[in-house]
Amino acid sequence: NRVVSGERDEDMDRYFNVLDGVDRKKDEVMVVFTTNDIDDIHEGMMRPGRIDAIIPVEPPDAAATVRLVKMYGRGLIAEDADLAGVGKILAGHIPAIIRESVERAKLRAIRDTTPGQPLTVAAKHLEDAAKQMIAHAEYIMPDDSEEVPDLAVLGRAIGEQIVEGFTGQWNLL
């Protein structure tokens, strides 16, 4: 994005020439670009011949999320765990959020595992961690359509942690 956004200049022209194959017409080269901000890319870069295909990669749906959860779980998730709930909670979020949710669920499972017993991550661990991670994600990537004050998002995240502390420690809620 840094190289091919903004006004066209000499540096950008050099990149365009490389992509156009001015220097190496006889070589076959495939170049793959990724961006989170396609609107920032200079229109000269987007013309056919330079970019032959634009392939949007959308966040995973619930079914793909469940597959990612299992993969990130690395065999620690209970075989009989119903992952539909965590799939629904995390659907539409980027894999980094899904992965971090699973990592946090592993920590919750460690807390609940009796010493000497095998570590098993349950659906409840995953769902609780996913809810916490969503609150975290809302803080770092707020939805532009809804203005939520930072203090409200922070308060919700802290409140969820307090509730988790009570439910995990004393089973009051």
C-alpha positions as CSV (number, residue, x, y, z in Angstrom):
1,N,0.0,0.0,0.0
2,R,2.8,2.4,0.9
3,V,4.4,2.0,-2.5
4,V,1.4,2.1,-4.8
5,S,-0.9,4.6,-3.1
6,G,-1.1,8.3,-3.4
7,E,0.2,10.4,-6.4
8,R,2.0,8.8,-9.3
9,D,5.7,9.6,-9.1
10,E,9.0,8.2,-10.4
11,D,9.2,5.4,-7.8
12,M,5.7,4.3,-8.7
13,D,6.5,4.4,-12.4
14,R,9.4,2.0,-11.7
15,Y,7.1,-0.5,-10.0
16,F,4.7,-0.2,-12.8
17,N,7.5,-0.9,-15.3
18,V,8.6,-4.0,-13.4
19,L,5.0,-5.3,-13.3
20,D,4.6,-4.6,-17.0
21,G,7.7,-6.7,-17.7
22,V,9.6,-3.9,-19.5
23,D,12.9,-5.4,-18.3
24,R,12.1,-9.1,-18.6
25,K,9.5,-9.8,-21.3
26,K,10.6,-13.4,-21.9
27,D,10.3,-14.5,-18.2
28,E,7.1,-15.8,-16.7
29,V,6.5,-14.5,-13.2
30,M,3.5,-14.6,-11.0
31,V,3.2,-11.8,-8.4
32,V,0.7,-11.9,-5.6
33,F,-0.3,-8.7,-3.7
34,T,-2.3,-8.5,-0.6
35,T,-4.0,-5.5,0.9
36,N,-6.6,-4.6,3.5
37,D,-7.3,-1.2,1.7
38,I,-7.9,-1.8,-2.0
39,D,-9.3,1.7,-2.3
40,D,-5.9,3.2,-1.5
41,I,-4.2,1.5,-4.4
42,H,-3.4,3.8,-7.3
43,E,-5.8,3.1,-10.2
44,G,-2.7,2.7,-12.5
45,M,-1.8,-0.4,-10.6
46,M,-5.3,-1.9,-11.0
47,R,-5.4,-1.9,-14.8
48,P,-5.7,-5.3,-16.6
49,G,-2.2,-6.5,-17.5
50,R,-0.7,-5.4,-14.2
51,I,-3.3,-7.0,-12.0
52,D,-5.1,-9.8,-13.8
53,A,-7.3,-11.0,-11.0
54,I,-8.7,-9.4,-7.8
55,I,-9.7,-12.1,-5.4
56,P,-11.5,-10.9,-2.3
57,V,-10.9,-13.0,0.8
58,E,-13.8,-12.7,3.2
59,P,-13.7,-13.5,6.9
60,P,-14.8,-17.1,7.6
61,D,-18.4,-18.1,8.2
62,A,-19.5,-20.2,11.1
63,A,-18.6,-23.6,9.5
64,A,-15.1,-22.3,8.5
65,T,-14.7,-20.9,11.9
66,V,-15.4,-24.3,13.5
67,R,-12.7,-25.8,11.3
68,L,-10.2,-23.1,12.3
69,V,-11.0,-23.6,16.0
70,K,-10.3,-27.4,15.6
71,M,-7.1,-26.7,13.8
72,Y,-5.9,-24.1,16.3
73,G,-7.0,-26.4,19.1
74,R,-4.2,-28.9,18.1
75,G,-6.1,-32.0,19.4
76,L,-6.9,-30.5,22.8
77,I,-10.6,-29.8,22.1
78,A,-13.0,-32.5,23.4
79,E,-14.1,-34.9,20.7
80,D,-17.7,-34.5,21.6
81,A,-17.6,-30.7,22.0
82,D,-20.5,-28.9,20.3
83,L,-18.6,-26.1,18.5
84,A,-21.7,-24.5,16.8
85,G,-21.9,-21.8,19.5
86,V,-18.3,-20.7,19.2
87,G,-18.6,-20.9,15.4
88,K,-21.6,-18.5,15.6
89,I,-19.9,-16.1,18.0
90,L,-16.7,-15.9,15.9
91,A,-18.2,-16.0,12.4
92,G,-17.2,-13.0,10.4
93,H,-14.0,-12.3,12.4
94,I,-10.5,-12.6,11.1
95,P,-8.5,-15.7,11.8
96,A,-6.2,-13.9,14.2
97,I,-9.2,-13.3,16.5
98,I,-10.3,-16.9,16.2
99,R,-6.8,-18.2,17.0
100,E,-6.4,-15.9,20.0
101,S,-9.8,-17.0,21.3
102,V,-8.6,-20.6,21.1
103,E,-5.4,-19.8,23.0
104,R,-7.4,-18.0,25.7
105,A,-9.7,-21.0,25.9
106,K,-6.7,-23.3,26.5
107,L,-5.7,-21.1,29.4
108,R,-9.2,-21.4,30.8
109,A,-9.1,-25.2,30.4
110,I,-5.7,-25.3,32.3
111,R,-7.4,-23.5,35.2
112,D,-10.2,-26.0,35.2
113,T,-8.1,-29.2,34.7
114,T,-7.3,-31.3,37.8
115,P,-3.5,-31.9,38.1
116,G,-2.5,-35.2,36.6
117,Q,-5.6,-35.2,34.2
118,P,-5.2,-34.6,30.5
119,L,-5.9,-31.1,29.3
120,T,-9.3,-30.9,27.4
121,V,-10.7,-27.7,26.1
122,A,-14.5,-27.7,26.3
123,A,-17.1,-25.8,24.3
124,K,-17.8,-23.5,27.3
125,H,-14.1,-22.5,27.5
126,L,-14.2,-21.6,23.8
127,E,-17.4,-19.7,24.0
128,D,-16.3,-17.7,27.0
129,A,-13.0,-16.9,25.5
130,A,-14.7,-16.0,22.2
131,K,-17.0,-13.5,24.0
132,Q,-14.0,-11.9,25.7
133,M,-12.1,-11.7,22.5
134,I,-15.0,-10.1,20.7
135,A,-15.1,-7.4,23.4
136,H,-11.3,-6.9,22.8
137,A,-11.8,-6.8,19.1
138,E,-14.5,-4.1,19.4
139,Y,-12.1,-2.0,21.3
140,I,-9.3,-2.2,18.7
141,M,-11.6,-2.3,15.6
142,P,-14.8,-0.4,16.4
143,D,-17.7,-0.6,13.9
144,D,-17.8,2.8,12.2
145,S,-21.5,2.6,11.8
146,E,-22.1,2.8,15.6
147,E,-20.3,5.3,17.7
148,V,-19.6,3.5,21.0
149,P,-17.5,5.6,23.5
150,D,-14.2,3.9,24.3
151,L,-15.1,4.0,28.0
152,A,-18.3,2.0,27.3
153,V,-16.3,-0.6,25.4
154,L,-13.7,-0.8,28.1
155,G,-16.4,-1.0,30.8
156,R,-18.1,-3.9,28.9
157,A,-14.8,-5.8,28.6
158,I,-14.0,-5.3,32.3
159,G,-17.5,-6.2,33.3
160,E,-17.2,-9.5,31.4
161,Q,-14.0,-10.3,33.1
162,I,-15.5,-9.6,36.5
163,V,-18.4,-11.9,35.7
164,E,-16.0,-14.5,34.4
165,G,-14.0,-14.3,37.7
166,F,-17.1,-14.8,39.7
167,T,-18.5,-17.7,37.6
168,G,-15.2,-19.4,37.3
169,Q,-14.2,-19.0,40.9
170,W,-17.4,-19.2,43.0
171,N,-20.1,-20.3,40.5
172,L,-22.4,-17.6,41.7
173,L,-23.9,-16.6,38.4
